[in-house]
Amino acid sequence: MGSVQGFAQMTSINFDYLTVDEAPKEPIGFVGTGVSIHHPSLPIYGGIRLNNAAVGIRAGYYTFGYHAGARLSLTDQWFIHPRLMYTTGGGAESNDGSGWFITPATTLDRRFGDYTLGVGAQYSYVSTGVITGSSAYFSLNKQIDFKQKGLKPFHTQLFTNTVYSSLNERNSDIGFIGVGGRSFQNRTYQSVYLTAAVTDLGGYMDVYGGYGLWEQFGAWRFLTEVNFGTGGGGRAPAGGGLLYGAGGEVQYHHNQYFMGGSAGVLKSLDGPFYFSFIGLHLGTDFNFTSTQNEIGYLPMDLSIENGIRTYLGEDGFSNLGIAFRLYRKGMIQLRGESYWAFTDGRGAYAEGLFGLRLQPNIWFVETQVGAGAGGGINLWGAAALAFVNAGFEIPVNDYWDITGRGIYNVYSSQAFPTYGWQLGMTFNIPFNTQF
């Protein structure tokens, strides 16, 4: 059967920089990272976003949420680009109240092939108004057009990230969990990691990228990379938040799955905090293209759930979050999830969870394990959480589902609300992939 054009879309990855004043402290410089889905016919887009403190004294200040914008053509190469960003979070003992962070911005963009550079201005207002102000705004955008016929396949990985450190600035044992991903070229690759501490340094998290080299020998893959990003929280003395480091990994591959062992070191740029680590990665390889039935490529959905998660009781609070389906076979799903508080003075709280779901029809039961800290819930101790939930996922059409669940906390290393609920929408993004 010949190749046919399937449902596809244009996506983009965005990096930007802005500053916000914190009275009476010095300004905070934020690096933003976003992933967007573009409308197939209109010049608009929407997506998810992460702000992370990089300059100043607020290492560990993170917010997560959504953005939407439009790219309005002036010429073939120049665009006016208005954008609205809404995120929630906090950390690093900042004066951010409940933690919501809203930013309208506009840039003048110039396109260079698949890349776009933008310069403009922004205004930010955070919760109580103690953190607010305008500044110059800079953005870099990388476009990936899955509508393009004959698109060269993208070779990518998604993986869980379990990390242990015994040699570090605190001279103690620290455990981390998180998720990561990579995009491969002929001999080079780019990576991204998000991890959070689950022992000793509750409240610490980092987000960093890497650029490296790789080589394959049969079922074995060898990788080495340099890293740069941000991290902090849990009173880790990490300065403004910038991190740098290096690491390596050895992977064993079986079909589309792999297991990898890694080692490396991360160090804050302007603070004494550092840690060396060993890690374990469990993940899967994907090869994406734009056409169906091309040398074995078949449709597959990337399932992304956006939701509000509320914990009940006197110490309850609400969170904004997102979940990715990492693996699915029959009724079984493995999921990676993250939630960020925005009410009841818990703006510094964030949690990362791994979920195992059994879903025979619209109804499901699931377990979730992970870490949650910040916002007065945890600082120095372990941050472990475990939940058992039951809920539903009702299809609206081929691309949207409505989801809801009841939440029961079966274990927490710190005092934590017992019950909760969650409502959300799941967006199923079709790609074509080769296993």
C-alpha positions, 0 to 999 in steps of 0.5 A, spaced: 500 500 500 502 506 498 504 512 503 498 517 504 498 523 508 495 522 515 493 527 520 499 531 522 500 538 525 505 543 526 509 543 533 514 548 536 519 549 542 520 555 545 525 558 549 525 565 552 527 570 557 524 575 562 525 579 568 520 581 574 522 585 580 521 583 587 520 588 592 524 589 596 529 584 593 533 584 587 530 582 580 529 575 578 531 573 571 526 567 568 528 562 563 521 560 560 521 553 556 514 552 552 511 546 547 506 548 542 501 545 538 499 550 532 492 551 528 492 547 522 489 553 518 489 559 523 496 563 525 494 561 533 497 556 537 497 554 545 501 549 549 504 548 556 510 552 559 515 552 565 518 558 568 525 557 572 529 562 576 536 563 573 538 570 575 538 573 582 537 569 588 531 565 587 534 558 585 528 553 585 523 558 583 519 554 578 512 555 575 508 551 570 502 552 566 499 554 559 500 559 554 497 561 547 499 566 542 498 568 534 504 569 529 501 575 525 505 576 518 508 582 516 512 579 510 514 572 509 520 573 514 517 578 519 512 577 524 508 580 530 507 575 535 503 577 541 502 572 547 499 570 553 502 566 559 499 563 565 503 559 570 502 557 577 508 555 582 513 558 586 519 556 591 525 559 594 521 563 599 519 568 594 513 573 596 509 570 591 502 568 595 498 563 592 503 562 586 499 564 580 503 568 575 500 572 569 504 575 563 502 578 556 508 579 552 509 582 544 515 581 540 517 582 533 520 576 530 524 574 524 524 567 521 531 564 519 529 557 516 525 553 522 528 558 527 525 564 529 528 570 533 524 575 537 525 581 541 519 585 545 517 587 551 513 583 557 509 585 563 508 580 569 504 580 575 505 575 580 499 573 586 499 579 591 503 584 587 509 584 591 513 580 584 511 585 578 513 589 573 515 590 565 522 588 562 525 587 555 523 580 552 527 575 548 525 569 545 527 563 540 523 558 537 524 552 533 518 549 529 517 542 527 512 541 521 509 534 521 505 536 515 511 536 511 511 530 506 517 526 505 519 529 512 525 525 515 523 521 521 525 524 528 528 519 532 526 520 540 526 517 546 522 518 553 524 515 559 523 515 567 529 518 571 531 515 578 537 518 581 541 517 587 547 522 590 552 520 595 557 525 594 554 532 594 554 539 598 550 536 603 554 530 605 548 526 605 544 521 601 539 524 596 534 520 592 531 524 586 525 521 581 523 525 574 522 524 567 526 525 561 527 525 553 532 526 547 532 527 540 537 524 536 541 526 529 546 522 526 551 522 531 549 528 536 543 528 540 539 533 545 536 531 551 532 534 557 531 532 564 526 534 570 527 531 577 525 532 584 528 530 590 525 525 594 529 524 600 533 529 605 532 535 600 525 535 599 523 541 595 529 541 591 528 540 583 532 541 577 530 542 569 536 542 565 538 540 558 544 536 554 548 536 548 552 530 546 555 524 542 552 517 541 554 511 538 551 504 537 554 497 537 548 492 536 544 492 542 548 497 546 548 505 546 553 509 549 552 516 550 556 522 553 553 529 554 554 536 557 549 539 561 546 546 562 539 548 566 536 551 572 535 548 579 534 549 586 529 549 592 529 545 599 534 551 601 539 548 596 545 554 596 544 554 588 545 562 587 540 564 582 539 558 579 543 556 573 546 549 573 552 546 569 555 539 568 556 533 564 554 526 564 554 519 560 550 513 559 550 506 557 543 503 554 541 496 553 536 496 547 530 490 546 525 492 540 523 499 542 525 499 549 531 500 553 534 500 560 540 505 561 545 506 567 548 513 567 553 517 572 555 525 572 555 531 576 551 538 576 554 544 579 550 551 581 554 557 577 554 562 582 553 558 589 556 552 592 551 547 591 553 541 587 552 533 587 554 527 583 550 522 581 548 515 578 542 513 575 537 508 572 533 510 566 527 506 563 524 508 556 522 507 549 524 509 542 520 513 537 521 514 530 516 519 527 514 521 520 508 525 517 506 519 512 502 513 514 504 506 511 511 508 509 516 503 511 512 500 517 509 507 520 503 507 523 498 512 527 499 513 534 496 518 539 501 522 544 496 523 550 496 529 554 491 530 560 491 537 563 487 538 569 486 541 576 487 537 582 484 539 589 486 536 595 480 536 601 480 538 608 482 543 612 489 543 609 487 542 602 489 546 596 488 546 589 493 544 583 494 545 576 497 539 572 499 535 566 500 528 565 503 524 559 501 517 557 508 514 557 506 507 555 500 503 553 499 496 552 491 493 552 488 495 558 495 497 562 498 504 561 504 507 564 504 515 566 508 521 568 505 527 571 506 533 575 502 538 579 503 545 581 499 549 587 496 555 586 491 556 592 491 557 599 498 559 600 501 553 597 504 556 591 511 553 592 508 546 592 510 541 586 509 534 585 512 529 580 508 522 580 509 516 576 502 512 575 500 505 573 493 505 570 488 499 569 483 501 564 478 496 560 473 501 558 471 508 560 472 507 567 479 506 570 483 504 577 490 507 578 496 507 583 501 513 583 507 514 586 512 520 587 514 526 590 511 532 593 514 538 597 514 546 598 509 551 600 510 549 607 509 541 606 516 539 606 523 542 606 528 538 609 525 531 610 523 525 605 517 527 600 514 521 598 507 520 596 503 514 594 495 514 591 490 510 589 485 513 585 478 511 581 475 515 575 473 515 568 475 518 561 469 519 556 471 521 549 468 527 546 471 526 539 477 523 536 482 528 539 479 530 546 476 526 552 473 528 559 477 525 565 475 525 572 477 521 578 477 521 586 483 521 590 486 517 596 492 518 599 495 511 602 502 514 604 506 520 605 512 521 608 509 528 611 502 530 614 498 530 607 490 531 606 487 524 605 482 525 600 481 529 593 478 530 586 481 531 579 477 534 573 481 535 566 481 534 559 485 529 555 488 531 548 490 526 543 495 528 538 496 523 532 503 522 530 505 516 525 511 512 528 515 506 527 516 501 533 
